[in-house]
Amino acid sequence: MIARRLRRAALLTMLPAALMLNMSGASAATLKPLAVASGASPFAACTLGSVPGAVIYPNAEVEPWVAVDPANSNKIIGVWQQDRWSDGGARGLVSGYSTNGGTTWNEVAQPFSACAAGGPSRYDRASDPWVSIGPDGTAYSVSISFQGVGYDNAVLASTSHDGGATWTAPKTLIEDLGSPQFFNDKESVTADPLIRGTAYAVWDRLVSPTDNPRATAHAAAFTGPTLFSKTTDSGATWSSPTVIVPTGNKQQTIGNQIVIGPDRTLYNFFDLILGTGKNGVDKLHGLNVAYTKSTDGGSSWTGQQVIAKLNTVGVTDPNTGASVRTGDIIPEPAVDPATGQLYVVWQDSRFNGGHYEEVAISTSTDGGATWSAPVRANTPKGVPAFTPSIRVAGGKVGVTYYDFRNLTVGNTSTLPTDYWFTSSPVGTLALGGETHVYGPFDMMTAPEAGGFFVGDYVGLASVGSSFASLSIRANDANTSNRTDAVFTVIAP
């Protein structure tokens, strides 16, 4: 039941699209030695959240995000799910923090679940960790918190004023109690880089038909608009949620994420899922990379604009067909803080006739009015490339992703997976000269959560003219410690 409530609506028909040309050009980057950011689970003694048939993966970390203090690049905070459940969420969320640029790490449980000290007793699971740091060093973190058994769920927010070592008691941005009709999903938070004490949270709120027999909604009714909340006092209070992307019947958004341009324009990127309308390459039915923007701090927003179709076919083990759960429907945006040029990456099968996932990238130089045709960001190897992240730092656009290039034909006992970085000078899409970050590791060791799972997203942040990367690596065949969060700094 958790999986049904948490994950996307099955509305879609995937459509192949035209082949595009590859990019090339940049040289390889240099890497700071890898550091393991995660440690032993602080939730080892917690017995909450159990559901018949659900499997818990102790010491397993998944789905990281990372932020660097803009005033002190030695201070870095990462967050991740800790002790993943097979049917949704984790025992709680953890904050890893470093005061020496990521060389060494400490960690602390965040107060987003009942397994954590100071966490809400109502919620025994948490998911979708996110963190962002403002210009005054205030760190903002958010969670989807919910029940393993029951329908109660909420978006919670907490702040840290000491680099992630301690977190305030959580504030409730929204809470839905006692009804299967509502579920809040895939939240994110973005600190305003120009205004102290200000941050913006967005998420989708899934709305199913009401159980009221007098309701006019028919059985197929479903929607999932984007909600928005804002703080201007460093997280002490948050505004009442407002809908900024309305959706109709059989429509929803997911993966909402705000980036902020140097002119203070807020851009919210998301996957616009349309389950109504005619099929066809030139139609919007299905998955779409989209955005909306605000020029008044979130008080009003433009209508949604579609950038491109999102032609995902999902990821499977090429040899066994086993499912791998990835960021297949989650677009990742970035903005050049100097020029305001926008970028977005996502998984797409358009470059190979709809057979497997690769990484698509598009850019806009006019505030999102027009976008370049999607081109391939990964080096083609005839194998899936997935879960990309993107940032702009020091005049470079950097992209990370996983792929299966080291899997040999006939190998059905392991799933070798590697992590890569590629970059391009800003203003171009001449990505190339990829750098091997680490691997191969065996994806089969990762937790099973609708497929082998290391996260719907991974962390990438700018740190000066380099890139701070926090991602998940599986520990081959180690079932007592299946995954770790690993950190490095990448200098193109």
N, C-alpha and C positions, 0 to 999 in steps of 0.2 A: 504493500500500500504506500509506503514511503516513496518508493521509486516512481510509482504512478503520480504522486502528488508533486514530486520535486522536478521531474524532468519534463522535457518539451512535449507539447501536444503533437500527436501524430497526424499532421494535416497534409503531408507534403508529397509531391511527385517531383523527383529530380530530373533535370533536363540537361543533356549535353550541350556544349556550346562550341564556338569556333576555336581552332588552334591559334595560339599566339606565339610570338618570337621570344627567345630567351635574352637575358641581359648578361653582360660581362664587363670587366674592366678594373675593379679595385684590387689592391694587393692584400696579402694576408695580414692578420693582426697579431699582436703579442698578448700573452695571457699572464696574469698574476697567478701564482700557484693556487690550486683549488683548496678551499677550506670547507670542512663539513660544518654547517651552521646549526644543525639540529643535534640534540642529545637524547638522553633517555626520556621517555614519556613522563610528564608530570601527572598523568591521569591513570597510571598503572593500577592503582587501587580502586578506581571507580567502577562500580557495577551497574550504573544506570544506563538507560537507553536501549535495553535489550528487547528484541522482537523475535517471536518464534521464526526460525529459519534464517535469521540474519547472522552474518559472520562478522566478527570484529577482528581487525588487524592491528594488534598492539605494536607500538613503536613505529608504525608506518606513517610517514609524513607525505602529504600530497598537496597539490594546488597552492604554490607559493606566490607571494607578491613581495615587492621590495621597494623601498624609498630611501633616498639619501637626503640628509639635512642640507638645504641649500646654503646655509651659513657656515657649515662645518662638515666637509666631505668625509671626515673620519667617522662621523656618526651615521650609522646605517641601521635600518630596521627592516627585518623580514617577518612575514607572517605566513602561516600555513595551517592546514587541517592536521590534527594529531589524532592518531588511532582511528583510522577510517572504518566505517561500517559499509558492508556490501550493498545495503539497500538505501543508502543516502546519509550524507553528513558524517560527522566524526564525534568522538567524545568531547572535543572542544577545539579551540583555536589557540595557537601558541605564538608568542612574539620572540623572535631571535633578535638580539641587538649587539652591535659592535661599536667600540669607541676608537678603533685603530684601523679604520678603512677596510674592515672585513677579514683581517688576518686571524683574529680569534673572536669567538662568539659566546654569549651567554643566552639563556632563554628563560621565559616566564610564561605561565598560563595567563591567557586573557580572560576577563570576567564575562564570557558570553554563554556559558553553559553551567549546569548544576555540578559538573565535575570539577569546576574551578572555584577556588576560594573567592567569595564575593560575587559569584555568578548567580543568575536568576534560578530559583528553585523550580520554576515552572518548566524550564527547557533543559532536556538532558542531551541534546545534540546541537551541533553548530556546523556551519558550512560557509563557503564562499568568502574566505578571508581577504581583506584588502587593507592597505595602509597608504597614507600620503602625508607629507610633512610640509608645513607652511614656512614662510620666510622668517618667522620668529622662533622656529624650532618646535612648535606644537605639532604633535603627530596625531592624526585622526585615523581610527580604525573602525570597521563596521563588520557586521555578521548577520547571516540568516540563522536565527535560533528557533528551534522547534522541538516537538515531542516525538520520541520513538513510537509511542503508542498515544494516539490522540491527534487532534486537529489544530491545536494552538500553535501559532507561529508569529514571528516578529522580525523586524529589522531593528537591530540594536547598534548603538554607537558609543565608543569610548575614546578618551584622549590620553596622551602621555606628554608630560612636560620635562621628562628626564631621559629622553633618548630611547624610550621603550622599556625601561626597567620596571616601571610601575604604570598602572592604568586606572583611570577613574571608574567609579561605578557606572554601569552602562545606562545610557539614555535610550528611551523607546521612541523610535521614529514612526513606527506603525505597529499595530498589534491586532491580529484577528484570532478570536477565541471561539472554540466550541462548534465550528462549522467547517465541513469539508468544501464549502463553496469557494473559499479564498486561500490562496497561498502566495506569499511574497518570495521572489526568487532573484538570484544573480544581481546582488547589489554591488555598488562600487562607491568610493568616495575620492574626491579630488580637492586638495587644499589649493586655495587661490595663491598663485605665486607672487602676486603683487599686493595683496591686501591682508594684513595681519589679522589673525583670528577668524578668518572666513574659509569655509569649506562647503562643498556641495555633494550631496548623496543622491543617487538615482538607482532605480530598480524596476523590475516588472512585477505587476500584481495579477496573478492568474485568477480569473473569475469563471467559475463553472455555473451550470444552471442551479437555481434555487430548488430546495426540496419542497417548497410550498406548493401544494396541488393547485392553488388558484393562480400561480404565476403564469405569465404568458410565454415565458422562454420555453422553447421546445428542447428536446433531448440533445440536439446537436449544438446548442448554444455554447459559446466559449469566447472569451476575449482576454487580452493581457496588455493593458496600457502601461506606459512608463510613468512612474511617480518620481517626484523631486522634493527634496528637503534641503534646507540651508541653515548653517549656523554663522553668526557674526560675532560671537562671544567665546571663541575657542572651545566650542562644544558644550558649554554650560546649558544652552538651550538650542532647540532646533525648530524650524518653522513647521507648521502643519503640512502634511504631504499634499501636493497638488499634481494633477495630471498634466504632463507636458507633451506626451504623444498619445492622443486618443486612438483607440482601435475599435473596429467594428466586430460583428459576429464572425467567428472563425479567423480572427486575426490576433496577433500578439507581437510584442517585442521581446528580445532577450539580449543579454550582453551589453546593457547600457553602460557607457563610460564617457566621462567628460574630460576634454582637454581644453586648455585656455590659451588663446593667442596673446601676443604682446600688446594688442589694442584692447584687451580685457574681454574679447568676445568668447562666450562659452559655446563649445561645440559638443553635442551629445551624439555619439556614434552607437549604433545598435544593429542587430539583425531584425529586419521587418519581415515577419512571417505572415503570408497571406494565403489562407486556405480556401478563398472564394475567387471566382473569376475564371477566365478561360486559360487553358494551358497553352504554352507556346514560348519559343525563345524570346520573342519580343514582348511578352506579357510579364506582369509582376507576380503572377501566381507562384507560390513557393517561398524560397528564401531570398532576401535582398539585403545587401550592405547599404545602410541608410544613415542619415544624420539629420539633426535639427539644430538650430543655434539661437542664442540669446545675446543681445547687445546691451541689456539692462540688468545684468547680474542675476538673471533667472526669473525675473518678474513676468516676462512674456517670451514666447518662443515662436519661431517660424514654423511653417508646415514641414512635414517630413519630406526629404528629398532622397531619392534612390540613386546611389552611386553606380552600382553594378549588381547583376545577379550573383548569388552565392551558390555555385554549382557543386556542393559537396556530395560525395557518394559514401562517406564514412571510411574508416580505416579498419582493415583486417590483416591478420597474418597472411602474407602472400602464399605461404606453403600449406597452412592448415585451415585457413578461413576463420580462425578464432577472432572474436571482436576485440578491438583496441579502442577504448574510449578516449577521445581527444578533444581539442578545441574546434571541432568541425563546424559549429554554427556560431562561433564567437569572433566577430571582427575585432582587430586591435588597432587603435589609432595613435597617432603622434603628431605633434606640431613643432615646427622650428621656432624656438623662443625669440630668435632674432628677426626673422622675416614674416612669420605667421604662415608659411607654407605648410599645408596639411598632407598627411600620409595615412594610409590605412592598409593593413595586410589581413588576409584571411585564407582559409583552406578552399581549394577549388580544383575541379577536375577538367577545366576547359582546355588545358594545354595538351591533353593526351586522349581526347575523344571520349571523356567521361569514364575512364577505366580506374583511376586512382587519384588520390589527393596530392596536390602540390601547393605551393605558397604563391598567392597572387598579391600584387601590390599596385596601388593607384595613388595619384597625387593631385593636389589642387593648388594653384598659385593665386587664386582670386577669391579666397574666403569660402570656397565650396560651391561657387556658382557653376563651375565646370570642372570635370575630372578627366585625367588621362585614361586611355584604354588600359585595362589590366594587363600586366606583363608578369612573367615568372620571376620570382625572387630567389628560389633555390636553384642549385646546380642540378640539372636533370640527370637522373641515374636510372630511370625506369622503375622506381620504387616509390612508395608513399613518403611524402614530407609533410609534417603536421605540427600543430600547436605553435604557430609563430608568435613572436613578440617584436615590437618595433619601438625605437626611440631615436631622437636627434640629439647629438652631442658634438661640440667642437667642429662644426661644419661638416659632419658626417651623419648619414642615416644608417642606423645599424639594425639588423634583423637576425633573430635567432630562431632555430627550429630543430625538431628531431627528424631522423629518417632511418630507413632500413637497408641502406646500401651494403652493409656487411653481412646480410643474410644470404646464405648460399642455397641454391636449389637443392631440395631434398632434406634440408635441416628442419625437422619437425619437433625437436626436443628443446630448442632454445629460440629466442627471438632477439638477435643482436640489434641494438638500437644505439645510435650515436647522436650527439648534440653538436650543432654547428652555428657559426656566426658568419655573416657576410655584411658588407657595407658599401656605401656609395657616397661621393660628395653630394652635399645638398644641392637642390636645383636640378638634379638628374636622377635617372633610375638605372645607372650603370653599375648595378650590384655585381659583385664577383670576387675572386680571390678569397674564397671561403676559408675559414679557420676552424679546425677541429677543436672543440672545447673539451669534450671527453667522450669516452666510450670505446668499444661497444660494451653495453651492459645488457643483461637479459630481461627484457620487458615482461617475460612470463613470471618473474618473481614479484612484480608489482601487485598491489591489492586488486581483487576482482570486484568491480562496481559497475556493472553494465559493460564489461570488457576490462582488459588489463588497463589500470588507471594510475596515471601520475598527476593528472590535473586537467581541467578544462582550460587552464591558462598557466603561464609561468611569469616570473618577474624579470623585468629589464628596466633600468633607470639610468639617467645620465649622471655622470660624476666628473665634473670638469669637461675635458675633451675626450673622456673614455666612457665606457659602459659598464654598469654594475649588473651582474647577472646572478639571479637566484633561481635555481631550477631543481628538479627532482631526478635523482639517479637511483635505480634499483640496485640492491646488493645481491649479486647472483646467488641464488639458492639459499639465502639466509632467511628462513621463514620466521625467525624471532626478531629480525630487524630488516624488514623487506626493502625499505627505502630510506633515503636521507635527503635533506635539503643541502645543496652544495652551492658555494659562492665563488665567483671570480670577478676580476676586473679585466675588461677587454679593451686594449688600446689599438685602434685601427692604424 
